[in-house]
Amino acid sequence: MPNQKGVGYVDYVLWRDDGKPLGLVEAKRTRRDTRVGQQQAKLYADCLDRQFGQRPLIFYSNGYEH
């Protein structure tokens, strides 16, 4: 994860049978705006793309908005 600590974890990743990422989900609390997770999810997707050579589909939600 490209941040000051270099540590970050995606909430959920859907993996293909060959071990490559197919999709990722960034989940936020219900009272948070979904757009808060949008940039974070993009950064996770960028990292997975660099690591595995395949960009996953991005989903983000607060439980109400997707």
C-alpha positions in Angstrom: 0.0 0.0 0.0 1.5 3.3 -1.0 1.3 5.3 2.2 3.7 6.6 4.8 3.8 3.3 6.7 3.7 1.1 3.5 1.1 -1.1 5.2 -2.5 -1.5 4.2 -5.0 -4.2 3.6 -7.9 -4.5 1.2 -11.1 -5.6 2.8 -12.0 -8.4 0.4 -10.3 -9.9 -2.7 -11.9 -12.4 -5.1 -9.1 -14.6 -6.5 -9.1 -16.5 -9.7 -8.1 -20.2 -9.8 -4.7 -19.2 -11.1 -4.0 -17.0 -8.1 -4.6 -13.6 -9.8 -7.0 -11.0 -8.4 -10.4 -10.9 -10.1 -12.1 -8.2 -8.0 -11.7 -6.3 -4.7 -14.2 -4.7 -2.3 -13.5 -1.7 -0.1 -16.1 -1.6 2.7 -16.7 1.5 4.8 -19.0 2.1 7.8 -22.6 2.9 7.0 -22.3 6.5 8.1 -19.3 7.1 5.8 -19.6 8.4 2.3 -18.7 5.7 -0.3 -16.4 8.1 -2.1 -14.1 7.9 0.9 -13.3 4.3 -0.1 -13.1 5.1 -3.8 -9.5 6.4 -3.8 -8.4 3.8 -1.3 -9.8 1.0 -3.5 -8.0 2.5 -6.6 -4.7 2.4 -4.7 -5.2 -1.2 -3.7 -6.1 -2.1 -7.3 -2.9 -0.3 -8.5 -0.8 -2.4 -6.1 -2.4 -5.7 -7.1 -2.0 -4.8 -10.7 1.7 -4.2 -10.2 2.2 -7.3 -8.2 0.2 -9.8 -10.3 0.0 -8.2 -13.7 -3.8 -8.1 -13.7 -6.0 -5.2 -12.6 -9.0 -6.4 -10.5 -12.5 -5.0 -10.8 -13.2 -2.4 -8.1 -16.2 -2.3 -5.8 -16.7 -0.1 -2.8 -19.7 0.2 -0.4 -20.9 1.5 2.9 -23.7 -1.1 3.0 -26.2 1.3 1.5 -24.5 2.8 -1.5 -22.3 0.8 -3.9 
